[in-house]
């Protein structure tokens, strides 16, 4: 789901911020750290999936979106929701 939301940054940001607003304060920092790793894992899975079975016409865009998600994950949590 995360990779698909990469095309819709406003929706992605709203989704994550809504979730965070409902999360207890003591769990927000843990979530932010784990979420970055989950995004990287999902992006790598998307790249692997594309290499194996994705139709050629979709490969480039999904791979570029996955790489962008990884790049932003490595920066910080806010980079994930603001791009």
PDB file with one MODEL, atoms N, CA, C and O in Angstrom:
MODEL        1
ATOM      1  N   UNK A   1       0.818  -1.188   0.000  1.00  0.00           N
ATOM      2  CA  UNK A   1       0.000   0.000   0.000  1.00  0.00           C
ATOM      3  C   UNK A   1       0.868   1.261   0.000  1.00  0.00           C
ATOM      4  O   UNK A   1       0.549   2.238  -0.677  1.00  0.00           O
ATOM      5  N   UNK A   2       1.959   1.235   0.758  1.00  0.00           N
ATOM      6  CA  UNK A   2       2.785   2.432   0.867  1.00  0.00           C
ATOM      7  C   UNK A   2       3.329   2.874  -0.483  1.00  0.00           C
ATOM      8  O   UNK A   2       3.288   4.063  -0.802  1.00  0.00           O
ATOM      9  N   UNK A   3       3.833   1.953  -1.274  1.00  0.00           N
ATOM     10  CA  UNK A   3       4.385   2.305  -2.576  1.00  0.00           C
ATOM     11  C   UNK A   3       3.303   2.931  -3.443  1.00  0.00           C
ATOM     12  O   UNK A   3       3.566   3.889  -4.170  1.00  0.00           O
ATOM     13  N   UNK A   4       2.104   2.403  -3.373  1.00  0.00           N
ATOM     14  CA  UNK A   4       1.016   2.971  -4.174  1.00  0.00           C
ATOM     15  C   UNK A   4       0.687   4.398  -3.746  1.00  0.00           C
ATOM     16  O   UNK A   4       0.326   5.224  -4.584  1.00  0.00           O
ATOM     17  N   UNK A   5       0.809   4.697  -2.451  1.00  0.00           N
ATOM     18  CA  UNK A   5       0.516   6.059  -1.991  1.00  0.00           C
ATOM     19  C   UNK A   5       1.618   7.043  -2.370  1.00  0.00           C
ATOM     20  O   UNK A   5       1.444   8.255  -2.246  1.00  0.00           O
ATOM     21  N   UNK A   6       2.746   6.519  -2.831  1.00  0.00           N
ATOM     22  CA  UNK A   6       3.860   7.400  -3.194  1.00  0.00           C
ATOM     23  C   UNK A   6       3.472   8.352  -4.327  1.00  0.00           C
ATOM     24  O   UNK A   6       4.040   9.435  -4.465  1.00  0.00           O
ATOM     25  N   UNK A   7       2.520   7.943  -5.114  1.00  0.00           N
ATOM     26  CA  UNK A   7       2.060   8.793  -6.223  1.00  0.00           C
ATOM     27  C   UNK A   7       1.152   9.922  -5.741  1.00  0.00           C
ATOM     28  O   UNK A   7       0.923  10.889  -6.468  1.00  0.00           O
ATOM     29  N   UNK A   8       0.638   9.802  -4.527  1.00  0.00           N
ATOM     30  CA  UNK A   8      -0.334  10.762  -3.997  1.00  0.00           C
ATOM     31  C   UNK A   8       0.162  11.296  -2.649  1.00  0.00           C
ATOM     32  O   UNK A   8      -0.304  10.868  -1.593  1.00  0.00           O
ATOM     33  N   UNK A   9       1.098  12.224  -2.698  1.00  0.00           N
ATOM     34  CA  UNK A   9       1.773  12.669  -1.481  1.00  0.00           C
ATOM     35  C   UNK A   9       0.835  13.294  -0.458  1.00  0.00           C
ATOM     36  O   UNK A   9       1.024  13.087   0.741  1.00  0.00           O
ATOM     37  N   UNK A  10      -0.161  14.045  -0.885  1.00  0.00           N
ATOM     38  CA  UNK A  10      -1.076  14.650   0.087  1.00  0.00           C
ATOM     39  C   UNK A  10      -1.880  13.592   0.827  1.00  0.00           C
ATOM     40  O   UNK A  10      -2.079  13.695   2.037  1.00  0.00           O
ATOM     41  N   UNK A  11      -2.335  12.588   0.116  1.00  0.00           N
ATOM     42  CA  UNK A  11      -3.088  11.507   0.748  1.00  0.00           C
ATOM     43  C   UNK A  11      -2.196  10.717   1.696  1.00  0.00           C
ATOM     44  O   UNK A  11      -2.613  10.363   2.799  1.00  0.00           O
ATOM     45  N   UNK A  12      -0.966  10.441   1.266  1.00  0.00           N
ATOM     46  CA  UNK A  12      -0.010   9.705   2.095  1.00  0.00           C
ATOM     47  C   UNK A  12       0.241  10.454   3.404  1.00  0.00           C
ATOM     48  O   UNK A  12       0.203   9.868   4.486  1.00  0.00           O
ATOM     49  N   UNK A  13       0.493  11.744   3.289  1.00  0.00           N
ATOM     50  CA  UNK A  13       0.779  12.549   4.474  1.00  0.00           C
ATOM     51  C   UNK A  13      -0.417  12.551   5.418  1.00  0.00           C
ATOM     52  O   UNK A  13      -0.253  12.382   6.626  1.00  0.00           O
ATOM     53  N   UNK A  14      -1.606  12.740   4.882  1.00  0.00           N
ATOM     54  CA  UNK A  14      -2.817  12.759   5.707  1.00  0.00           C
ATOM     55  C   UNK A  14      -3.032  11.418   6.397  1.00  0.00           C
ATOM     56  O   UNK A  14      -3.391  11.374   7.573  1.00  0.00           O
ATOM     57  N   UNK A  15      -2.816  10.332   5.676  1.00  0.00           N
ATOM     58  CA  UNK A  15      -2.977   8.992   6.230  1.00  0.00           C
ATOM     59  C   UNK A  15      -2.048   8.769   7.427  1.00  0.00           C
ATOM     60  O   UNK A  15      -2.488   8.320   8.485  1.00  0.00           O
ATOM     61  N   UNK A  16      -0.777   9.081   7.255  1.00  0.00           N
ATOM     62  CA  UNK A  16       0.198   8.847   8.319  1.00  0.00           C
ATOM     63  C   UNK A  16      -0.045   9.794   9.496  1.00  0.00           C
ATOM     64  O   UNK A  16       0.021   9.365  10.648  1.00  0.00           O
ATOM     65  N   UNK A  17      -0.321  11.054   9.234  1.00  0.00           N
ATOM     66  CA  UNK A  17      -0.552  12.002  10.321  1.00  0.00           C
ATOM     67  C   UNK A  17      -1.830  11.675  11.102  1.00  0.00           C
ATOM     68  O   UNK A  17      -1.885  11.876  12.315  1.00  0.00           O
ATOM     69  N   UNK A  18      -2.839  11.182  10.419  1.00  0.00           N
ATOM     70  CA  UNK A  18      -4.061  10.758  11.112  1.00  0.00           C
ATOM     71  C   UNK A  18      -3.759   9.579  12.024  1.00  0.00           C
ATOM     72  O   UNK A  18      -4.212   9.542  13.168  1.00  0.00           O
ATOM     73  N   UNK A  19      -2.999   8.621  11.523  1.00  0.00           N
ATOM     74  CA  UNK A  19      -2.620   7.471  12.348  1.00  0.00           C
ATOM     75  C   UNK A  19      -1.820   7.938  13.563  1.00  0.00           C
ATOM     76  O   UNK A  19      -2.095   7.514  14.685  1.00  0.00           O
ATOM     77  N   UNK A  20      -0.834   8.806  13.349  1.00  0.00           N
ATOM     78  CA  UNK A  20      -0.009   9.292  14.454  1.00  0.00           C
ATOM     79  C   UNK A  20      -0.828  10.052  15.490  1.00  0.00           C
ATOM     80  O   UNK A  20      -0.549   9.966  16.686  1.00  0.00           O
ATOM     81  N   UNK A  21      -1.826  10.787  15.045  1.00  0.00           N
ATOM     82  CA  UNK A  21      -2.637  11.557  15.982  1.00  0.00           C
ATOM     83  C   UNK A  21      -3.432  10.653  16.929  1.00  0.00           C
ATOM     84  O   UNK A  21      -3.840  11.080  18.009  1.00  0.00           O
ATOM     85  N   UNK A  22      -3.644   9.419  16.519  1.00  0.00           N
ATOM     86  CA  UNK A  22      -4.403   8.471  17.342  1.00  0.00           C
ATOM     87  C   UNK A  22      -3.503   7.528  18.140  1.00  0.00           C
ATOM     88  O   UNK A  22      -3.985   6.748  18.962  1.00  0.00           O
ATOM     89  N   UNK A  23      -2.221   7.604  17.899  1.00  0.00           N
ATOM     90  CA  UNK A  23      -1.266   6.734  18.578  1.00  0.00           C
ATOM     91  C   UNK A  23      -0.847   7.367  19.908  1.00  0.00           C
ATOM     92  O   UNK A  23      -0.610   8.574  19.960  1.00  0.00           O
ATOM     93  N   UNK A  24      -0.752   6.581  20.981  1.00  0.00           N
ATOM     94  CA  UNK A  24      -0.288   7.136  22.250  1.00  0.00           C
ATOM     95  C   UNK A  24       1.104   7.767  22.096  1.00  0.00           C
ATOM     96  O   UNK A  24       1.942   7.262  21.350  1.00  0.00           O
ATOM     97  N   UNK A  25       1.331   8.848  22.791  1.00  0.00           N
ATOM     98  CA  UNK A  25       2.578   9.606  22.681  1.00  0.00           C
ATOM     99  C   UNK A  25       3.820   8.738  22.859  1.00  0.00           C
ATOM    100  O   UNK A  25       4.801   8.895  22.131  1.00  0.00           O
ATOM    101  N   UNK A  26       3.779   7.822  23.827  1.00  0.00           N
ATOM    102  CA  UNK A  26       4.961   6.995  24.109  1.00  0.00           C
ATOM    103  C   UNK A  26       5.268   5.992  22.994  1.00  0.00           C
ATOM    104  O   UNK A  26       6.333   5.375  23.011  1.00  0.00           O
ATOM    105  N   UNK A  27       4.380   5.817  22.044  1.00  0.00           N
ATOM    106  CA  UNK A  27       4.618   4.869  20.949  1.00  0.00           C
ATOM    107  C   UNK A  27       4.970   5.553  19.633  1.00  0.00           C
ATOM    108  O   UNK A  27       5.343   4.881  18.671  1.00  0.00           O
ATOM    109  N   UNK A  28       4.859   6.862  19.575  1.00  0.00           N
ATOM    110  CA  UNK A  28       5.105   7.578  18.326  1.00  0.00           C
ATOM    111  C   UNK A  28       6.547   7.462  17.860  1.00  0.00           C
ATOM    112  O   UNK A  28       6.794   7.241  16.675  1.00  0.00           O
ATOM    113  N   UNK A  29       7.501   7.606  18.767  1.00  0.00           N
ATOM    114  CA  UNK A  29       8.916   7.528  18.385  1.00  0.00           C
ATOM    115  C   UNK A  29       9.262   6.129  17.867  1.00  0.00           C
ATOM    116  O   UNK A  29       9.978   5.985  16.877  1.00  0.00           O
ATOM    117  N   UNK A  30       8.753   5.121  18.538  1.00  0.00           N
ATOM    118  CA  UNK A  30       8.991   3.735  18.105  1.00  0.00           C
ATOM    119  C   UNK A  30       8.387   3.516  16.718  1.00  0.00           C
ATOM    120  O   UNK A  30       9.026   2.938  15.839  1.00  0.00           O
ATOM    121  N   UNK A  31       7.159   3.980  16.532  1.00  0.00           N
ATOM    122  CA  UNK A  31       6.508   3.836  15.232  1.00  0.00           C
ATOM    123  C   UNK A  31       7.325   4.497  14.129  1.00  0.00           C
ATOM    124  O   UNK A  31       7.539   3.902  13.072  1.00  0.00           O
ATOM    125  N   UNK A  32       7.780   5.717  14.369  1.00  0.00           N
ATOM    126  CA  UNK A  32       8.519   6.454  13.340  1.00  0.00           C
ATOM    127  C   UNK A  32       9.782   5.706  12.930  1.00  0.00           C
ATOM    128  O   UNK A  32      10.113   5.651  11.746  1.00  0.00           O
ATOM    129  N   UNK A  33      10.484   5.132  13.897  1.00  0.00           N
ATOM    130  CA  UNK A  33      11.693   4.371  13.577  1.00  0.00           C
ATOM    131  C   UNK A  33      11.386   3.099  12.811  1.00  0.00           C
ATOM    132  O   UNK A  33      12.023   2.810  11.798  1.00  0.00           O
ATOM    133  N   UNK A  34      10.427   2.350  13.283  1.00  0.00           N
ATOM    134  CA  UNK A  34      10.066   1.096  12.612  1.00  0.00           C
ATOM    135  C   UNK A  34       9.461   1.340  11.237  1.00  0.00           C
ATOM    136  O   UNK A  34       9.702   0.581  10.298  1.00  0.00           O
ATOM    137  N   UNK A  35       8.684   2.390  11.128  1.00  0.00           N
ATOM    138  CA  UNK A  35       8.031   2.687   9.868  1.00  0.00           C
ATOM    139  C   UNK A  35       9.047   2.908   8.753  1.00  0.00           C
ATOM    140  O   UNK A  35       8.835   2.468   7.623  1.00  0.00           O
ATOM    141  N   UNK A  36      10.136   3.577   9.061  1.00  0.00           N
ATOM    142  CA  UNK A  36      11.187   3.804   8.053  1.00  0.00           C
ATOM    143  C   UNK A  36      11.728   2.475   7.538  1.00  0.00           C
ATOM    144  O   UNK A  36      11.933   2.320   6.334  1.00  0.00           O
ATOM    145  N   UNK A  37      11.962   1.515   8.430  1.00  0.00           N
ATOM    146  CA  UNK A  37      12.468   0.215   8.011  1.00  0.00           C
ATOM    147  C   UNK A  37      11.444  -0.570   7.202  1.00  0.00           C
ATOM    148  O   UNK A  37      11.794  -1.261   6.245  1.00  0.00           O
ATOM    149  N   UNK A  38      10.191  -0.459   7.589  1.00  0.00           N
ATOM    150  CA  UNK A  38       9.127  -1.149   6.840  1.00  0.00           C
ATOM    151  C   UNK A  38       9.023  -0.580   5.429  1.00  0.00           C
ATOM    152  O   UNK A  38       8.859  -1.331   4.467  1.00  0.00           O
ATOM    153  N   UNK A  39       9.116   0.738   5.300  1.00  0.00           N
ATOM    154  CA  UNK A  39       9.058   1.355   3.971  1.00  0.00           C
ATOM    155  C   UNK A  39      10.202   0.855   3.101  1.00  0.00           C
ATOM    156  O   UNK A  39       9.988   0.532   1.932  1.00  0.00           O
ATOM    157  N   UNK A  40      11.411   0.785   3.649  1.00  0.00           N
ATOM    158  CA  UNK A  40      12.562   0.282   2.888  1.00  0.00           C
ATOM    159  C   UNK A  40      12.329  -1.169   2.471  1.00  0.00           C
ATOM    160  O   UNK A  40      12.580  -1.537   1.323  1.00  0.00           O
ATOM    161  N   UNK A  41      11.852  -1.986   3.400  1.00  0.00           N
ATOM    162  CA  UNK A  41      11.581  -3.391   3.095  1.00  0.00           C
ATOM    163  C   UNK A  41      10.541  -3.520   1.984  1.00  0.00           C
ATOM    164  O   UNK A  41      10.714  -4.311   1.057  1.00  0.00           O
ATOM    165  N   UNK A  42       9.473  -2.750   2.078  1.00  0.00           N
ATOM    166  CA  UNK A  42       8.429  -2.810   1.060  1.00  0.00           C
ATOM    167  C   UNK A  42       8.936  -2.313  -0.296  1.00  0.00           C
ATOM    168  O   UNK A  42       8.595  -2.875  -1.337  1.00  0.00           O
ATOM    169  N   UNK A  43       9.745  -1.267  -0.276  1.00  0.00           N
ATOM    170  CA  UNK A  43      10.287  -0.740  -1.529  1.00  0.00           C
ATOM    171  C   UNK A  43      11.211  -1.763  -2.196  1.00  0.00           C
ATOM    172  O   UNK A  43      11.169  -1.938  -3.414  1.00  0.00           O
ATOM    173  N   UNK A  44      12.031  -2.428  -1.410  1.00  0.00           N
ATOM    174  CA  UNK A  44      12.899  -3.468  -1.973  1.00  0.00           C
ATOM    175  C   UNK A  44      12.078  -4.630  -2.520  1.00  0.00           C
ATOM    176  O   UNK A  44      12.428  -5.210  -3.548  1.00  0.00           O
ATOM    177  N   UNK A  45      10.999  -4.966  -1.845  1.00  0.00           N
ATOM    178  CA  UNK A  45      10.114  -6.026  -2.341  1.00  0.00           C
ATOM    179  C   UNK A  45       9.473  -5.634  -3.665  1.00  0.00           C
ATOM    180  O   UNK A  45       9.340  -6.463  -4.565  1.00  0.00           O
ATOM    181  N   UNK A  46       9.076  -4.363  -3.783  1.00  0.00           N
ATOM    182  CA  UNK A  46       8.506  -3.876  -5.039  1.00  0.00           C
ATOM    183  C   UNK A  46       9.515  -3.975  -6.179  1.00  0.00           C
ATOM    184  O   UNK A  46       9.169  -4.363  -7.295  1.00  0.00           O
ATOM    185  N   UNK A  47      10.759  -3.622  -5.891  1.00  0.00           N
ATOM    186  CA  UNK A  47      11.798  -3.705  -6.923  1.00  0.00           C
ATOM    187  C   UNK A  47      11.993  -5.157  -7.352  1.00  0.00           C
ATOM    188  O   UNK A  47      12.089  -5.448  -8.545  1.00  0.00           O
ATOM    189  N   UNK A  48      12.050  -6.062  -6.383  1.00  0.00           N
ATOM    190  CA  UNK A  48      12.219  -7.487  -6.704  1.00  0.00           C
ATOM    191  C   UNK A  48      11.025  -7.992  -7.513  1.00  0.00           C
ATOM    192  O   UNK A  48      11.198  -8.699  -8.505  1.00  0.00           O
ATOM    193  N   UNK A  49       9.828  -7.631  -7.091  1.00  0.00           N
ATOM    194  CA  UNK A  49       8.616  -8.035  -7.812  1.00  0.00           C
ATOM    195  C   UNK A  49       8.665  -7.531  -9.247  1.00  0.00           C
ATOM    196  O   UNK A  49       8.340  -8.267 -10.179  1.00  0.00           O
ATOM    197  N   UNK A  50       9.067  -6.286  -9.423  1.00  0.00           N
ATOM    198  CA  UNK A  50       9.136  -5.713 -10.759  1.00  0.00           C
ATOM    199  C   UNK A  50      10.139  -6.434 -11.633  1.00  0.00           C
ATOM    200  O   UNK A  50       9.902  -6.631 -12.825  1.00  0.00           O
ATOM    201  N   UNK A  51      11.240  -6.822 -11.059  1.00  0.00           N
ATOM    202  CA  UNK A  51      12.260  -7.520 -11.836  1.00  0.00           C
ATOM    203  C   UNK A  51      11.764  -8.882 -12.316  1.00  0.00           C
ATOM    204  O   UNK A  51      12.224  -9.391 -13.338  1.00  0.00           O
ATOM    205  N   UNK A  52      10.835  -9.461 -11.583  1.00  0.00           N
ATOM    206  CA  UNK A  52      10.380 -10.803 -11.906  1.00  0.00           C
ATOM    207  C   UNK A  52       9.103 -10.847 -12.750  1.00  0.00           C
ATOM    208  O   UNK A  52       9.067 -11.545 -13.764  1.00  0.00           O
ATOM    209  N   UNK A  53       8.060 -10.120 -12.355  1.00  0.00           N
ATOM    210  CA  UNK A  53       6.770 -10.354 -13.009  1.00  0.00           C
ATOM    211  C   UNK A  53       6.015  -9.117 -13.490  1.00  0.00           C
ATOM    212  O   UNK A  53       5.010  -9.257 -14.187  1.00  0.00           O
ATOM    213  N   UNK A  54       6.451  -7.949 -13.153  1.00  0.00           N
ATOM    214  CA  UNK A  54       5.715  -6.744 -13.540  1.00  0.00           C
ATOM    215  C   UNK A  54       5.747  -6.552 -15.056  1.00  0.00           C
ATOM    216  O   UNK A  54       6.748  -6.834 -15.714  1.00  0.00           O
ATOM    217  N   UNK A  55       4.630  -6.065 -15.590  1.00  0.00           N
ATOM    218  CA  UNK A  55       4.596  -5.755 -17.013  1.00  0.00           C
ATOM    219  C   UNK A  55       5.605  -4.649 -17.316  1.00  0.00           C
ATOM    220  O   UNK A  55       5.792  -3.728 -16.521  1.00  0.00           O
ATOM    221  N   UNK A  56       6.231  -4.750 -18.439  1.00  0.00           N
ATOM    222  CA  UNK A  56       7.299  -3.836 -18.805  1.00  0.00           C
ATOM    223  C   UNK A  56       6.869  -2.360 -18.735  1.00  0.00           C
ATOM    224  O   UNK A  56       7.660  -1.513 -18.322  1.00  0.00           O
ATOM    225  N   UNK A  57       5.658  -2.051 -19.124  1.00  0.00           N
ATOM    226  CA  UNK A  57       5.221  -0.659 -19.163  1.00  0.00           C
ATOM    227  C   UNK A  57       5.109  -0.028 -17.771  1.00  0.00           C
ATOM    228  O   UNK A  57       5.085   1.198 -17.661  1.00  0.00           O
ATOM    229  N   UNK A  58       5.041  -0.838 -16.704  1.00  0.00           N
ATOM    230  CA  UNK A  58       4.933  -0.316 -15.344  1.00  0.00           C
ATOM    231  C   UNK A  58       6.254  -0.342 -14.576  1.00  0.00           C
ATOM    232  O   UNK A  58       6.387   0.333 -13.555  1.00  0.00           O
ATOM    233  N   UNK A  59       7.209  -1.097 -15.047  1.00  0.00           N
ATOM    234  CA  UNK A  59       8.441  -1.319 -14.290  1.00  0.00           C
ATOM    235  C   UNK A  59       9.166  -0.041 -13.914  1.00  0.00           C
ATOM    236  O   UNK A  59       9.483   0.181 -12.746  1.00  0.00           O
ATOM    237  N   UNK A  60       9.423   0.780 -14.884  1.00  0.00           N
ATOM    238  CA  UNK A  60      10.242   1.975 -14.628  1.00  0.00           C
ATOM    239  C   UNK A  60       9.648   2.863 -13.538  1.00  0.00           C
ATOM    240  O   UNK A  60      10.364   3.258 -12.617  1.00  0.00           O
ATOM    241  N   UNK A  61       8.372   3.183 -13.618  1.00  0.00           N
ATOM    242  CA  UNK A  61       7.761   4.096 -12.647  1.00  0.00           C
ATOM    243  C   UNK A  61       7.725   3.501 -11.242  1.00  0.00           C
ATOM    244  O   UNK A  61       7.985   4.202 -10.265  1.00  0.00           O
ATOM    245  N   UNK A  62       7.406   2.223 -11.136  1.00  0.00           N
ATOM    246  CA  UNK A  62       7.341   1.605  -9.818  1.00  0.00           C
ATOM    247  C   UNK A  62       8.732   1.496  -9.206  1.00  0.00           C
ATOM    248  O   UNK A  62       8.901   1.704  -8.005  1.00  0.00           O
ATOM    249  N   UNK A  63       9.718   1.175 -10.017  1.00  0.00           N
ATOM    250  CA  UNK A  63      11.090   1.107  -9.510  1.00  0.00           C
ATOM    251  C   UNK A  63      11.561   2.486  -9.071  1.00  0.00           C
ATOM    252  O   UNK A  63      12.185   2.614  -8.017  1.00  0.00           O
ATOM    253  N   UNK A  64      11.276   3.519  -9.854  1.00  0.00           N
ATOM    254  CA  UNK A  64      11.661   4.878  -9.461  1.00  0.00           C
ATOM    255  C   UNK A  64      10.956   5.297  -8.172  1.00  0.00           C
ATOM    256  O   UNK A  64      11.573   5.929  -7.315  1.00  0.00           O
ATOM    257  N   UNK A  65       9.701   4.965  -8.023  1.00  0.00           N
ATOM    258  CA  UNK A  65       8.971   5.274  -6.796  1.00  0.00           C
ATOM    259  C   UNK A  65       9.570   4.539  -5.603  1.00  0.00           C
ATOM    260  O   UNK A  65       9.687   5.100  -4.513  1.00  0.00           O
ATOM    261  N   UNK A  66       9.945   3.294  -5.814  1.00  0.00           N
ATOM    262  CA  UNK A  66      10.568   2.513  -4.743  1.00  0.00           C
ATOM    263  C   UNK A  66      11.899   3.115  -4.328  1.00  0.00           C
ATOM    264  O   UNK A  66      12.189   3.216  -3.136  1.00  0.00           O
ATOM    265  N   UNK A  67      12.697   3.511  -5.284  1.00  0.00           N
ATOM    266  CA  UNK A  67      13.993   4.114  -4.966  1.00  0.00           C
ATOM    267  C   UNK A  67      13.821   5.449  -4.247  1.00  0.00           C
ATOM    268  O   UNK A  67      14.601   5.772  -3.352  1.00  0.00           O
ATOM    269  N   UNK A  68      12.826   6.212  -4.623  1.00  0.00           N
ATOM    270  CA  UNK A  68      12.544   7.480  -3.947  1.00  0.00           C
ATOM    271  C   UNK A  68      12.119   7.230  -2.496  1.00  0.00           C
ATOM    272  O   UNK A  68      12.528   7.960  -1.593  1.00  0.00           O
ATOM    273  N   UNK A  69      11.313   6.215  -2.279  1.00  0.00           N
ATOM    274  CA  UNK A  69      10.896   5.871  -0.918  1.00  0.00           C
ATOM    275  C   UNK A  69      12.096   5.469  -0.067  1.00  0.00           C
ATOM    276  O   UNK A  69      12.188   5.863   1.096  1.00  0.00           O
ATOM    277  N   UNK A  70      13.004   4.699  -0.628  1.00  0.00           N
ATOM    278  CA  UNK A  70      14.205   4.289   0.107  1.00  0.00           C
ATOM    279  C   UNK A  70      15.064   5.502   0.431  1.00  0.00           C
ATOM    280  O   UNK A  70      15.526   5.654   1.562  1.00  0.00           O
ATOM    281  N   UNK A  71      15.279   6.357  -0.549  1.00  0.00           N
ATOM    282  CA  UNK A  71      16.091   7.560  -0.337  1.00  0.00           C
ATOM    283  C   UNK A  71      15.514   8.417   0.792  1.00  0.00           C
ATOM    284  O   UNK A  71      16.257   8.883   1.655  1.00  0.00           O
ATOM    285  N   UNK A  72      14.223   8.624   0.791  1.00  0.00           N
ATOM    286  CA  UNK A  72      13.601   9.437   1.823  1.00  0.00           C
ATOM    287  C   UNK A  72      13.591   8.743   3.181  1.00  0.00           C
ATOM    288  O   UNK A  72      13.693   9.404   4.214  1.00  0.00           O
ATOM    289  N   UNK A  73      13.470   7.433   3.187  1.00  0.00           N
ATOM    290  CA  UNK A  73      13.526   6.686   4.445  1.00  0.00           C
ATOM    291  C   UNK A  73      14.883   6.840   5.107  1.00  0.00           C
ATOM    292  O   UNK A  73      14.984   6.939   6.329  1.00  0.00           O
ATOM    293  N   UNK A  74      15.907   6.860   4.299  1.00  0.00           N
ATOM    294  CA  UNK A  74      17.255   6.991   4.846  1.00  0.00           C
ATOM    295  C   UNK A  74      17.509   8.386   5.409  1.00  0.00           C
ATOM    296  O   UNK A  74      18.356   8.553   6.287  1.00  0.00           O
ATOM    297  N   UNK A  75      16.790   9.379   4.917  1.00  0.00           N
ATOM    298  CA  UNK A  75      16.930  10.743   5.453  1.00  0.00           C
ATOM    299  C   UNK A  75      16.323  10.836   6.843  1.00  0.00           C
ATOM    300  O   UNK A  75      17.043  10.970   7.832  1.00  0.00           O
ATOM    301  N   UNK A  76      15.010  10.767   6.919  1.00  0.00           N
ATOM    302  CA  UNK A  76      14.311  10.814   8.202  1.00  0.00           C
ATOM    303  C   UNK A  76      12.832  10.526   7.993  1.00  0.00           C
ATOM    304  O   UNK A  76      12.371  10.392   6.860  1.00  0.00           O
ATOM    305  N   UNK A  77      12.104  10.433   9.074  1.00  0.00           N
ATOM    306  CA  UNK A  77      10.682  10.113   9.005  1.00  0.00           C
ATOM    307  C   UNK A  77       9.898  11.161   8.248  1.00  0.00           C
ATOM    308  O   UNK A  77       9.044  10.819   7.430  1.00  0.00           O
ATOM    309  N   UNK A  78      10.169  12.436   8.503  1.00  0.00           N
ATOM    310  CA  UNK A  78       9.419  13.507   7.845  1.00  0.00           C
ATOM    311  C   UNK A  78       9.596  13.503   6.340  1.00  0.00           C
ATOM    312  O   UNK A  78       8.695  13.920   5.612  1.00  0.00           O
ATOM    313  N   UNK A  79      10.733  13.042   5.863  1.00  0.00           N
ATOM    314  CA  UNK A  79      10.948  12.939   4.433  1.00  0.00           C
ATOM    315  C   UNK A  79       9.989  11.946   3.782  1.00  0.00           C
ATOM    316  O   UNK A  79       9.663  12.067   2.601  1.00  0.00           O
ATOM    317  N   UNK A  80       9.550  10.984   4.548  1.00  0.00           N
ATOM    318  CA  UNK A  80       8.630   9.978   4.011  1.00  0.00           C
ATOM    319  C   UNK A  80       7.250  10.533   3.762  1.00  0.00           C
ATOM    320  O   UNK A  80       6.585  10.151   2.798  1.00  0.00           O
ATOM    321  N   UNK A  81       6.813  11.431   4.624  1.00  0.00           N
ATOM    322  CA  UNK A  81       5.438  11.909   4.465  1.00  0.00           C
ATOM    323  C   UNK A  81       5.355  13.220   3.692  1.00  0.00           C
ATOM    324  O   UNK A  81       4.273  13.593   3.237  1.00  0.00           O
ATOM    325  N   UNK A  82       6.461  13.918   3.535  1.00  0.00           N
ATOM    326  CA  UNK A  82       6.424  15.217   2.875  1.00  0.00           C
ATOM    327  C   UNK A  82       6.773  15.188   1.406  1.00  0.00           C
ATOM    328  O   UNK A  82       6.665  16.216   0.739  1.00  0.00           O
ATOM    329  N   UNK A  83       7.185  14.058   0.877  1.00  0.00           N
ATOM    330  CA  UNK A  83       7.534  14.000  -0.545  1.00  0.00           C
ATOM    331  C   UNK A  83       6.464  13.301  -1.332  1.00  0.00           C
ATOM    332  O   UNK A  83       6.586  13.158  -2.549  1.00  0.00           O
TER     333      UNK A  83
ENDMDL
END
